[in-house]
Each structure stands twice: as C-alpha cells, then as structure tokens.
Amino acid sequence: MVSRSAATWCDDAAVTEPVRPDAMRVSDAERTVVQERLRSAVGEGLLDLHEFDTRVQAIWAAKTRGDLARLTADLPEPPPPPPPAEPWAAFAADDAGTAMRVLTIIWACAVTINLVIWGTVSLATAQFLHPWWLYVAGPPGAVLAVLYAFGIGRRKS
C-alpha cells in the first residue's frame, strides 16, 4: 500500500521539476565540513563559543544545503587550499643539495677506508692485490653521478 504523501511526491509534475541546489538534502559529511569551518571561525575569533554551539545544533538539524549556507553566510570565505605538491617537492633545491653533499661525504669516507685497507694489506703482503675497493666505490659512485646528472642536488639557475 502506498501512502498518500508518497503518491503525491511521485506525481509526474514533481519528478520532472528540477530541484534547486539550495533545496538539495545534505549528508553527514557535508554537515561535518560546515562544523569544521565553524570550528576554525572560533579559532580565528570570528565566533564566540555560545554562537558556535547554537550554530552546531542548527547544522545537525539542517535538512538542505540552503540551511547550511545560511549558517555560514556571515563568515568570510576560507582561504583556498594550497596547490598540490609535486612528487619531489619534499626535496627542495637546498634540501636536495644538502642530501647530495651528505651522501657524497659518506661515499667518499667509505671509499677512503676501503682504499686504505686495500693499500695497507698490499704493502703488508708485498704484493699487488686485486683492487677490490673499486667494487665498493663504483656502484654507489655511479648512482651519485646519475643523480647529479639529472639535476638532483644542483642549484637551480
């Protein structure tokens, strides 16, 4: 059995008329966004706690987007969100330069230690040993060279 209110809602005239954007129903997620906007307005000193409490109660009683819009109509627009970060934005030019210097110093220390060990053993045994320290120096050195070649760690001109 269909109730009378459901039958009148489903009339052809009601279905074909578009719903105004401010008459659209709101979700809990939309209510939460507006509540956070009010919370930041309290933090900025635009609202006092009593007014915040009153408006939050009205938010959760709101049925349409128009109801929510009226609750924040007297507040300034929030600042636009920051632009999306580039994938390598965490490595700014100065940070990447510092990282490259640190990695190069670590690489140079490891190569020097291995070269000294190889040289000491070669002198102590009085034979020329296979230069195994090149295996320690080569791969990380190649990685550092490729990073530098692609501009990681170089100053932007």
N, CA and C atoms as a LAMMPS dump frame, in Angstrom:
ITEM: TIMESTEP
0
ITEM: NUMBER OF ATOMS
471
ITEM: BOX BOUNDS ff ff ff
-5.0000000000000000e+02 5.0000000000000000e+02
-5.0000000000000000e+02 5.0000000000000000e+02
-5.0000000000000000e+02 5.0000000000000000e+02
ITEM: ATOMS id mol type element x y z
1 1 1 N 0.833 -1.167 0
2 1 2 C 0 0 0
3 1 3 C 0.883 1.238 0
4 2 1 N 0.617 2.165 -0.861
5 2 2 C 1.386 3.39 -0.989
6 2 3 C 0.658 4.489 -0.237
7 3 1 N 1.397 5.206 0.589
8 3 2 C 0.752 6.293 1.337
9 3 3 C 0.444 7.46 0.424
10 4 1 N -0.405 8.336 0.887
11 4 2 C -0.834 9.482 0.08
12 4 3 C 0.334 10.416 -0.185
13 5 1 N 1.217 10.661 0.823
14 5 2 C 2.338 11.581 0.618
15 5 3 C 3.334 11.017 -0.398
16 6 1 N 3.547 9.706 -0.369
17 6 2 C 4.443 9.097 -1.35
18 6 3 C 3.854 9.18 -2.745
19 7 1 N 2.537 9.013 -2.844
20 7 2 C 1.892 9.082 -4.15
21 7 3 C 1.971 10.491 -4.711
22 8 1 N 1.795 11.517 -3.884
23 8 2 C 1.869 12.884 -4.399
24 8 3 C 3.299 13.244 -4.749
25 9 1 N 4.264 12.732 -4.043
26 9 2 C 5.675 13.015 -4.352
27 9 3 C 6.06 12.417 -5.691
28 10 1 N 5.508 11.281 -6.016
29 10 2 C 5.879 10.596 -7.244
30 10 3 C 5.039 11.022 -8.441
31 11 1 N 4.216 12.044 -8.291
32 11 2 C 3.479 12.542 -9.45
33 11 3 C 4.459 12.957 -10.523
34 12 1 N 4.024 12.908 -11.769
35 12 2 C 4.885 13.275 -12.886
36 12 3 C 5.381 14.705 -12.781
37 13 1 N 4.568 15.618 -12.303
38 13 2 C 4.971 17.025 -12.203
39 13 3 C 6.112 17.185 -11.208
40 14 1 N 6.064 16.465 -10.097
41 14 2 C 7.106 16.588 -9.079
42 14 3 C 8.417 15.98 -9.554
43 15 1 N 8.367 14.94 -10.349
44 15 2 C 9.573 14.263 -10.805
45 15 3 C 10.271 15.071 -11.891
46 16 1 N 9.52 15.734 -12.758
47 16 2 C 10.134 16.451 -13.863
48 16 3 C 10.68 17.816 -13.477
49 17 1 N 10.243 18.386 -12.358
50 17 2 C 10.762 19.685 -11.934
51 17 3 C 12.141 19.497 -11.311
52 18 1 N 13.118 20.279 -11.771
53 18 2 C 14.457 20.144 -11.182
54 18 3 C 14.478 20.7 -9.757
55 19 1 N 15.322 20.124 -8.942
56 19 2 C 15.474 20.565 -7.56
57 19 3 C 16.539 21.652 -7.524
58 20 1 N 16.216 22.758 -6.872
59 20 2 C 17.185 23.853 -6.744
60 20 3 C 18.374 23.366 -5.916
61 21 1 N 19.579 23.856 -6.225
62 21 2 C 20.766 23.403 -5.468
63 21 3 C 20.644 23.648 -3.961
64 22 1 N 20.022 24.757 -3.559
65 22 2 C 19.918 25.019 -2.122
66 22 3 C 18.822 24.188 -1.46
67 23 1 N 18.006 23.478 -2.257
68 23 2 C 16.966 22.609 -1.7
69 23 3 C 17.41 21.15 -1.643
70 24 1 N 18.639 20.876 -2.104
71 24 2 C 19.161 19.502 -2.062
72 24 3 C 19.402 19.091 -0.611
73 25 1 N 19.15 17.847 -0.313
74 25 2 C 19.363 17.318 1.034
75 25 3 C 20.866 17.255 1.317
76 26 1 N 21.232 17.352 2.594
77 26 2 C 22.642 17.325 2.98
78 26 3 C 22.971 16.01 3.662
79 27 1 N 24.235 15.63 3.529
80 27 2 C 24.719 14.409 4.169
81 27 3 C 25.46 14.763 5.453
82 28 1 N 25.75 13.754 6.235
83 28 2 C 26.527 13.981 7.457
84 28 3 C 27.922 14.494 7.124
85 29 1 N 28.485 14.05 6.005
86 29 2 C 29.821 14.52 5.61
87 29 3 C 29.793 16.022 5.339
88 30 1 N 28.738 16.51 4.674
89 30 2 C 28.624 17.948 4.423
90 30 3 C 28.441 18.715 5.727
91 31 1 N 27.656 18.156 6.639
92 31 2 C 27.471 18.801 7.946
93 31 3 C 28.802 18.893 8.689
94 32 1 N 29.599 17.838 8.607
95 32 2 C 30.896 17.831 9.284
96 32 3 C 31.825 18.897 8.703
97 33 1 N 31.812 19.086 7.39
98 33 2 C 32.648 20.109 6.755
99 33 3 C 32.257 21.492 7.272
100 34 1 N 30.947 21.759 7.351
101 34 2 C 30.487 23.065 7.835
102 34 3 C 30.84 23.232 9.311
103 35 1 N 30.723 22.165 10.09
104 35 2 C 31.095 22.247 11.503
105 35 3 C 32.573 22.577 11.654
106 36 1 N 33.425 21.979 10.834
107 36 2 C 34.863 22.289 10.898
108 36 3 C 35.132 23.733 10.496
109 37 1 N 34.356 24.237 9.544
110 37 2 C 34.511 25.646 9.157
111 37 3 C 34.152 26.549 10.333
112 38 1 N 33.081 26.207 11.051
113 38 2 C 32.708 26.987 12.23
114 38 3 C 33.766 26.862 13.326
115 39 1 N 34.342 25.675 13.471
116 39 2 C 35.379 25.469 14.488
117 39 3 C 36.592 26.361 14.185
118 40 1 N 36.968 26.46 12.91
119 40 2 C 38.094 27.334 12.572
120 40 3 C 37.714 28.799 12.758
121 41 1 N 36.432 29.146 12.551
122 41 2 C 35.987 30.524 12.79
123 41 3 C 36.097 30.87 14.268
124 42 1 N 35.827 29.909 15.146
125 42 2 C 36.009 30.137 16.582
126 42 3 C 37.485 30.358 16.88
127 43 1 N 38.338 29.555 16.281
128 43 2 C 39.782 29.697 16.48
129 43 3 C 40.31 31.036 15.993
130 44 1 N 39.686 31.605 14.968
131 44 2 C 40.106 32.904 14.448
132 44 3 C 39.456 34.064 15.189
133 45 1 N 38.554 33.752 16.113
134 45 2 C 37.898 34.804 16.891
135 45 3 C 36.686 35.412 16.205
136 46 1 N 36.168 34.758 15.168
137 46 2 C 35.001 35.279 14.459
138 46 3 C 33.694 34.927 15.163
139 47 1 N 33.697 33.85 15.915
140 47 2 C 32.511 33.415 16.661
141 47 3 C 32.893 33.172 18.108
142 48 1 N 31.944 33.399 19.025
143 48 2 C 32.184 33.006 20.413
144 48 3 C 31.629 31.596 20.612
145 49 1 N 31.902 31.005 21.759
146 49 2 C 31.527 29.606 21.983
147 49 3 C 30.021 29.408 22.013
148 50 1 N 29.272 30.379 22.567
149 50 2 C 27.817 30.246 22.601
150 50 3 C 27.247 30.233 21.185
151 51 1 N 27.728 31.152 20.353
152 51 2 C 27.26 31.211 18.973
153 51 3 C 27.659 29.941 18.208
154 52 1 N 28.863 29.446 18.483
155 52 2 C 29.319 28.201 17.862
156 52 3 C 28.385 27.055 18.238
157 53 1 N 28.064 26.94 19.518
158 53 2 C 27.195 25.867 19.99
159 53 3 C 25.813 25.944 19.339
160 54 1 N 25.282 27.146 19.255
161 54 2 C 23.965 27.33 18.641
162 54 3 C 23.989 26.928 17.172
163 55 1 N 25.032 27.346 16.474
164 55 2 C 25.121 27.03 15.048
165 55 3 C 25.378 25.536 14.811
166 56 1 N 26.153 24.901 15.667
167 56 2 C 26.401 23.459 15.503
168 56 3 C 25.098 22.686 15.681
169 57 1 N 24.289 23.089 16.642
170 57 2 C 22.984 22.432 16.804
171 57 3 C 22.135 22.616 15.549
172 58 1 N 22.2 23.816 14.966
173 58 2 C 21.437 24.081 13.746
174 58 3 C 21.991 23.287 12.564
175 59 1 N 23.312 23.069 12.548
176 59 2 C 23.917 22.267 11.467
177 59 3 C 23.325 20.868 11.468
178 60 1 N 23.287 20.247 12.626
179 60 2 C 22.832 18.863 12.689
180 60 3 C 21.322 18.741 12.555
181 61 1 N 20.606 19.871 12.675
182 61 2 C 19.165 19.878 12.414
183 61 3 C 18.859 20.248 10.961
184 62 1 N 19.847 20.725 10.235
185 62 2 C 19.649 21.184 8.857
186 62 3 C 19.256 20.023 7.951
187 63 1 N 18.364 20.317 7.032
188 63 2 C 17.914 19.303 6.075
189 63 3 C 18.454 19.566 4.671
190 64 1 N 18.676 20.85 4.322
191 64 2 C 19.073 21.182 2.947
192 64 3 C 20.383 21.959 2.934
193 65 1 N 20.97 22.052 1.744
194 65 2 C 22.205 22.819 1.587
195 65 3 C 21.963 24.299 1.834
196 66 1 N 20.785 24.769 1.536
197 66 2 C 20.438 26.158 1.813
198 66 3 C 20.471 26.459 3.305
199 67 1 N 20.003 25.498 4.123
200 67 2 C 20.061 25.664 5.582
201 67 3 C 21.513 25.809 6.042
202 68 1 N 22.391 24.991 5.48
203 68 2 C 23.802 25.063 5.859
204 68 3 C 24.433 26.368 5.385
205 69 1 N 24.084 26.796 4.186
206 69 2 C 24.662 28.032 3.638
207 69 3 C 24.286 29.231 4.495
208 70 1 N 23.072 29.25 5.026
209 70 2 C 22.652 30.37 5.883
210 70 3 C 23.455 30.429 7.188
211 71 1 N 23.935 29.281 7.646
212 71 2 C 24.68 29.246 8.918
213 71 3 C 26.094 29.815 8.78
214 72 1 N 26.605 29.873 7.555
215 72 2 C 27.962 30.396 7.354
216 72 3 C 27.979 31.623 6.45
217 73 1 N 26.8 32.184 6.156
218 73 2 C 26.722 33.304 5.21
219 73 3 C 27.471 34.54 5.7
220 74 1 N 27.539 34.756 7.021
221 74 2 C 28.205 35.954 7.547
222 74 3 C 29.693 35.75 7.809
223 75 1 N 30.212 34.572 7.475
224 75 2 C 31.645 34.295 7.684
225 75 3 C 32.403 34.519 6.383
226 76 1 N 33.648 35.007 6.468
227 76 2 C 34.442 35.16 5.24
228 76 3 C 34.75 33.796 4.637
229 77 1 N 34.97 33.805 3.334
230 77 2 C 35.303 32.557 2.645
231 77 3 C 36.631 32.017 3.174
232 78 1 N 36.74 30.695 3.337
233 78 2 C 38.024 30.144 3.781
234 78 3 C 39.071 30.34 2.696
235 79 1 N 40.346 30.409 3.077
236 79 2 C 41.386 30.565 2.061
237 79 3 C 41.416 29.338 1.152
238 80 1 N 41.834 29.539 -0.096
239 80 2 C 41.879 28.384 -0.999
240 80 3 C 42.907 27.372 -0.512
241 81 1 N 42.682 26.091 -0.813
242 81 2 C 43.653 25.076 -0.377
243 81 3 C 44.97 25.282 -1.112
244 82 1 N 46.066 24.868 -0.497
245 82 2 C 47.362 25.007 -1.171
246 82 3 C 47.393 24.142 -2.423
247 83 1 N 48.182 24.544 -3.41
248 83 2 C 48.253 23.732 -4.628
249 83 3 C 48.848 22.364 -4.314
250 84 1 N 48.493 21.358 -5.102
251 84 2 C 49.038 20.025 -4.834
252 84 3 C 50.551 20.027 -4.978
253 85 1 N 51.181 19.31 -4.086
254 85 2 C 52.645 19.252 -4.084
255 85 3 C 53.134 18.359 -5.216
256 86 1 N 54.264 18.734 -5.774
257 86 2 C 54.882 17.894 -6.785
258 86 3 C 55.505 16.69 -6.081
259 87 1 N 55.654 15.582 -6.8
260 87 2 C 56.186 14.386 -6.137
261 87 3 C 57.544 14.598 -5.458
262 88 1 N 58.393 15.428 -6.049
263 88 2 C 59.718 15.645 -5.477
264 88 3 C 59.785 16.951 -4.709
265 89 1 N 58.629 17.555 -4.363
266 89 2 C 58.626 18.843 -3.681
267 89 3 C 59.267 18.747 -2.297
268 90 1 N 59.233 17.562 -1.702
269 90 2 C 59.849 17.401 -0.388
270 90 3 C 61.357 17.619 -0.459
271 91 1 N 61.912 17.422 -1.649
272 91 2 C 63.335 17.606 -1.836
273 91 3 C 63.567 18.92 -2.558
274 92 1 N 63.418 20.014 -1.82
275 92 2 C 63.662 21.325 -2.418
276 92 3 C 65.124 21.413 -2.816
277 93 1 N 65.47 22.432 -3.587
278 93 2 C 66.838 22.548 -4.109
279 93 3 C 67.861 22.536 -2.981
280 94 1 N 67.592 23.287 -1.919
281 94 2 C 68.554 23.326 -0.813
282 94 3 C 68.616 21.988 -0.084
283 95 1 N 67.444 21.368 0.131
284 95 2 C 67.414 20.076 0.816
285 95 3 C 68.115 19.006 -0.015
286 96 1 N 67.866 19.019 -1.323
287 96 2 C 68.499 18.02 -2.185
288 96 3 C 70.008 18.249 -2.251
289 97 1 N 70.412 19.516 -2.281
290 97 2 C 71.85 19.81 -2.286
291 97 3 C 72.523 19.329 -1.021
292 98 1 N 71.86 19.56 0.11
293 98 2 C 72.404 19.091 1.387
294 98 3 C 72.464 17.566 1.407
295 99 1 N 71.412 16.921 0.94
296 99 2 C 71.392 15.455 0.914
297 99 3 C 72.489 14.91 0.018
298 100 1 N 72.67 15.53 -1.147
299 100 2 C 73.731 15.065 -2.057
300 100 3 C 75.113 15.259 -1.432
301 101 1 N 75.322 16.38 -0.748
302 101 2 C 76.619 16.595 -0.09
303 101 3 C 76.85 15.552 0.987
304 102 1 N 75.845 15.266 1.789
305 102 2 C 75.988 14.266 2.855
306 102 3 C 76.265 12.882 2.255
307 103 1 N 75.497 12.509 1.225
308 103 2 C 75.721 11.21 0.595
309 103 3 C 77.103 11.109 -0.044
310 104 1 N 77.551 12.195 -0.658
311 104 2 C 78.878 12.192 -1.28
312 104 3 C 79.969 12.067 -0.216
313 105 1 N 79.797 12.735 0.913
314 105 2 C 80.781 12.627 2.001
315 105 3 C 80.806 11.213 2.556
316 106 1 N 79.642 10.609 2.743
317 106 2 C 79.584 9.225 3.239
318 106 3 C 80.251 8.288 2.238
319 107 1 N 79.933 8.473 0.946
320 107 2 C 80.546 7.641 -0.095
321 107 3 C 82.069 7.805 -0.089
322 108 1 N 82.549 9.059 -0.005
323 108 2 C 83.998 9.315 -0.013
324 108 3 C 84.671 8.682 1.205
325 109 1 N 84.028 8.743 2.357
326 109 2 C 84.592 8.122 3.563
327 109 3 C 84.683 6.604 3.403
328 110 1 N 83.621 5.982 2.887
329 110 2 C 83.635 4.529 2.704
330 110 3 C 84.703 4.118 1.702
331 111 1 N 84.838 4.865 0.608
332 111 2 C 85.852 4.554 -0.398
333 111 3 C 87.251 4.73 0.191
334 112 1 N 87.453 5.798 0.942
335 112 2 C 88.772 6.061 1.537
336 112 3 C 89.159 4.958 2.52
337 113 1 N 88.221 4.55 3.351
338 113 2 C 88.5 3.489 4.326
339 113 3 C 88.884 2.204 3.597
340 114 1 N 88.106 1.854 2.557
341 114 2 C 88.41 0.626 1.807
342 114 3 C 89.717 0.735 1.048
343 115 1 N 90.025 1.905 0.513
344 115 2 C 91.291 2.111 -0.197
345 115 3 C 92.472 1.99 0.766
346 116 1 N 92.334 2.549 1.954
347 116 2 C 93.412 2.455 2.951
348 116 3 C 93.605 1.003 3.376
349 117 1 N 92.518 0.286 3.591
350 117 2 C 92.637 -1.135 3.964
351 117 3 C 93.319 -1.916 2.838
352 118 1 N 92.892 -1.683 1.606
353 118 2 C 93.499 -2.375 0.471
354 118 3 C 94.991 -2.033 0.357
355 119 1 N 95.316 -0.752 0.487
356 119 2 C 96.716 -0.336 0.403
357 119 3 C 97.554 -0.922 1.526
358 120 1 N 97.025 -0.93 2.736
359 120 2 C 97.751 -1.478 3.875
360 120 3 C 98.004 -2.97 3.689
361 121 1 N 96.992 -3.698 3.249
362 121 2 C 97.161 -5.137 3.041
363 121 3 C 98.136 -5.387 1.89
364 122 1 N 98.077 -4.593 0.829
365 122 2 C 99.007 -4.76 -0.303
366 122 3 C 100.441 -4.511 0.137
367 123 1 N 100.673 -3.464 0.942
368 123 2 C 102.027 -3.187 1.436
369 123 3 C 102.486 -4.239 2.431
370 124 1 N 101.584 -4.695 3.3
371 124 2 C 101.963 -5.668 4.312
372 124 3 C 102.315 -7.014 3.69
373 125 1 N 101.665 -7.383 2.617
374 125 2 C 101.945 -8.668 1.976
375 125 3 C 102.972 -8.537 0.859
376 126 1 N 103.336 -7.305 0.523
377 126 2 C 104.316 -7.011 -0.526
378 126 3 C 103.868 -7.558 -1.873
379 127 1 N 102.564 -7.572 -2.11
380 127 2 C 102.046 -7.953 -3.414
381 127 3 C 100.917 -6.999 -3.805
382 128 1 N 100.794 -6.895 -5.109
383 128 2 C 99.704 -6.061 -5.613
384 128 3 C 98.437 -6.911 -5.62
385 129 1 N 97.492 -6.576 -4.732
386 129 2 C 96.228 -7.316 -4.656
387 129 3 C 95.234 -6.763 -5.678
388 130 1 N 94.295 -7.578 -6.01
389 130 2 C 93.223 -7.141 -6.9
390 130 3 C 92.538 -5.91 -6.267
391 131 1 N 92.303 -4.842 -7.024
392 131 2 C 91.72 -3.63 -6.442
393 131 3 C 90.225 -3.788 -6.141
394 132 1 N 89.911 -4.567 -5.13
395 132 2 C 88.529 -4.847 -4.763
396 132 3 C 87.797 -3.623 -4.252
397 133 1 N 88.523 -2.614 -3.806
398 133 2 C 87.873 -1.402 -3.289
399 133 3 C 87.076 -0.69 -4.382
400 134 1 N 87.402 -0.967 -5.656
401 134 2 C 86.632 -0.377 -6.763
402 134 3 C 85.187 -0.905 -6.78
403 135 1 N 84.992 -2.141 -6.325
404 135 2 C 83.634 -2.689 -6.244
405 135 3 C 82.812 -1.948 -5.192
406 136 1 N 83.483 -1.474 -4.168
407 136 2 C 82.798 -0.691 -3.138
408 136 3 C 82.554 0.737 -3.637
409 137 1 N 83.502 1.278 -4.382
410 137 2 C 83.4 2.668 -4.828
411 137 3 C 82.503 2.824 -6.055
412 138 1 N 82.524 1.863 -6.966
413 138 2 C 81.86 2.015 -8.259
414 138 3 C 80.343 2.167 -8.232
415 139 1 N 79.596 1.176 -7.736
416 139 2 C 78.13 1.279 -7.815
417 139 3 C 77.541 2.499 -7.098
418 140 1 N 77.916 2.763 -5.839
419 140 2 C 77.347 3.964 -5.214
420 140 3 C 77.811 5.244 -5.9
421 141 1 N 79.042 5.256 -6.379
422 141 2 C 79.537 6.429 -7.103
423 141 3 C 78.759 6.658 -8.384
424 142 1 N 78.413 5.567 -9.067
425 142 2 C 77.616 5.675 -10.288
426 142 3 C 76.223 6.225 -9.986
427 143 1 N 75.632 5.758 -8.9
428 143 2 C 74.306 6.267 -8.508
429 143 3 C 74.381 7.76 -8.221
430 144 1 N 75.384 8.184 -7.463
431 144 2 C 75.541 9.612 -7.167
432 144 3 C 75.757 10.416 -8.45
433 145 1 N 76.535 9.884 -9.38
434 145 2 C 76.788 10.587 -10.637
435 145 3 C 75.513 10.724 -11.466
436 146 1 N 74.688 9.672 -11.508
437 146 2 C 73.429 9.741 -12.254
438 146 3 C 72.482 10.753 -11.619
439 147 1 N 72.374 10.743 -10.292
440 147 2 C 71.523 11.728 -9.608
441 147 3 C 71.981 13.147 -9.925
442 148 1 N 73.283 13.356 -9.883
443 148 2 C 73.814 14.683 -10.173
444 148 3 C 73.57 15.057 -11.634
445 149 1 N 73.712 14.089 -12.538
446 149 2 C 73.491 14.35 -13.958
447 149 3 C 72.052 14.74 -14.245
448 150 1 N 71.096 14.177 -13.484
449 150 2 C 69.698 14.528 -13.651
450 150 3 C 69.287 15.778 -12.895
451 151 1 N 70.244 16.42 -12.223
452 151 2 C 69.97 17.699 -11.587
453 151 3 C 69.616 17.63 -10.128
454 152 1 N 69.604 16.432 -9.547
455 152 2 C 69.308 16.332 -8.122
456 152 3 C 70.486 16.9 -7.347
457 153 1 N 70.213 17.873 -6.512
458 153 2 C 71.27 18.439 -5.688
459 153 3 C 71.992 19.614 -6.304
460 154 1 N 71.677 19.946 -7.569
461 154 2 C 72.316 21.117 -8.188
462 154 3 C 71.428 22.327 -7.973
463 155 1 N 72.056 23.46 -7.864
464 155 2 C 71.305 24.705 -7.708
465 155 3 C 70.562 25.035 -8.99
466 156 1 N 69.341 25.522 -8.804
467 156 2 C 68.545 25.953 -9.959
468 156 3 C 69.029 27.341 -10.377
469 157 1 N 69.314 27.527 -11.661
470 157 2 C 69.775 28.849 -12.086
471 157 3 C 68.671 29.633 -12.745
